[in-house]
């Protein structure tokens, strides 16, 4: 019995294998491969991307994290009454505000 796999399925499978190989090479070169793996794999696009795609995913994830942290800092700034803490929050808010638009 001959195996009848469609060419599209074969190419998609090959693409996934190549993407996984690219991911493994990236993870191996990081300081914390486990963290890198879990962060990049949290985005479903990572299953079928090349190195450039991984870069875009990393930028998207970093931007999301920066925005989330900035939003939390802003909430803390509005509810805190401690002047010393408020001063430190102000510094963090300035730093994150600059990063949000890079």
C-alpha positions in Angstrom: 0.0 0.0 0.0 1.5 3.3 -1.1 1.6 6.3 1.3 -0.3 9.1 -0.2 0.7 12.3 1.6 -0.2 15.5 0.0 2.7 17.9 -0.9 1.2 20.7 1.2 1.1 18.5 4.3 4.7 17.4 3.7 5.8 21.0 3.3 4.0 22.1 6.4 5.5 19.3 8.4 9.0 20.2 7.1 8.4 23.8 8.0 7.5 22.8 11.6 10.6 20.7 11.9 12.8 23.5 10.6 11.0 26.0 13.0 11.6 23.7 15.9 15.3 23.3 14.9 15.6 27.1 14.8 14.0 27.4 18.2 16.3 24.8 19.7 19.4 26.7 18.4 18.1 29.9 19.9 17.3 28.4 23.3 20.7 26.7 23.5 22.5 30.1 23.1 20.7 31.9 25.9 21.6 32.3 29.6 18.4 30.6 30.7 17.2 28.2 28.0 14.2 27.0 30.0 12.8 30.6 30.4 13.5 31.4 26.8 11.7 28.2 25.7 8.6 28.9 27.9 8.3 32.5 26.9 8.7 32.1 23.2 6.6 28.9 23.1 3.8 30.8 24.8 3.1 32.5 21.5 1.5 30.0 19.1 3.3 31.7 16.1 6.6 30.3 17.4 5.7 26.8 16.0 6.2 27.9 12.4 8.7 30.9 12.4 12.3 31.5 11.4 14.8 33.6 13.3 13.2 36.9 12.1 9.8 35.7 13.3 11.3 34.8 16.7 12.6 38.4 16.9 9.2 39.8 16.2 7.6 37.5 18.8 10.2 38.6 21.3 9.5 42.3 20.6 5.8 41.7 20.8 6.1 39.9 24.2 8.5 42.6 25.6 6.2 45.4 24.5 3.2 43.6 26.1 5.2 43.2 29.3 6.3 46.8 29.4 2.8 48.0 28.9 1.4 45.8 31.6 4.1 46.8 34.1 3.6 50.5 33.2 -0.2 50.1 33.8 0.4 48.5 37.2 2.9 51.3 38.2 0.3 53.9 37.3 -2.3 52.2 39.5 0.1 51.9 42.4 1.0 55.6 41.9 -2.6 56.6 42.3 -3.2 54.6 45.5 0.0 55.0 47.4 0.3 57.6 50.2 3.9 57.0 51.2 6.0 59.9 49.8 9.2 57.8 49.6 7.4 55.0 47.8 5.7 57.5 45.5 9.1 59.0 44.6 10.5 55.6 43.7 7.4 54.8 41.7 7.8 58.1 39.8 11.3 57.0 38.7 10.0 53.7 37.5 7.1 55.3 35.7 9.5 57.6 33.9 11.7 54.7 32.8 8.8 52.6 31.6 7.2 55.5 29.9 10.3 55.9 27.8 10.4 52.2 26.9 6.7 52.0 25.9 7.4 54.0 22.7 10.6 52.5 21.5 
